[in-house]
Each structure stands twice: as structure tokens, then as C-alpha cells.
């Protein structure tokens, strides 16, 4: 089938389409773990930065604060995250993974790595590196 939007190089529309495809592939890969891509991102963020706040998660993951709050609440209720008030600022809540959260984050990370490998296996190593560099440049340019 011919894609009518490709005719005049609308890069943003193509990237949007690619983003939807990535979302579907990620969701499918995480089905067995029972996670959504957003939940996994929060778990991985907390794994990388124990004690991070929900506000910092929202900023780093480019998600709005209510979405992150809902994700954190659900993950905490499921026993995957532990929330504690910061000693220095009682208004701030620090997040840490529970042992179950750590296991699930690793399971999710492995599932995504497998799915990622299946997607990029069509590309030669030089193409993979070029894609990575192009993505980094696009993200860098869009955040300036």
C-alpha cells in the first residue's frame, strides 16, 4: 500500500507513525510482565536513581505530573515502589523500588531488549549506529 504522506518528506509525521509502531511493539513485549511502557519507564528511572521524586521522573520522562502521579500510585499499590517523605523537605516524596519492583524492572528491561533486537536486526551495525546518532541529535535539537 502506498503511503500518501511520504511524498513531500513530512519527517514529523513519519516519526509519529514510527512512535506508534514502537508503542505497539513495546506493549506487546511487556505483556508477560504485566507492565505498560510508561510503568516500565518509571521503574527503570527509579532503579537508576533511587530516591528520585515523582516530579523529577515526570521531567526526565517527558510525562505530565498527573500521569506520573497515577503511575506511581498504581506501582506503589502493587508493591513495586516504596514512597517516603524526604527528611529535608517533608513535601517531597522519594521513590525506591521494592525487591519485587526490582525484579519486574529487570524482567521488563530484558523483554524490551529482546524486542529491540528483533526490530534492529534488519539493520547493519553501521546503520544501527547512524540511527542512534540521528535520534540523539533529534532529541538534543528538540530540547534546546
Order of alpha helices (4+ residues) and beta strands (2+ residues): alpha-alpha-beta-alpha-alpha-beta-beta-alpha-alpha
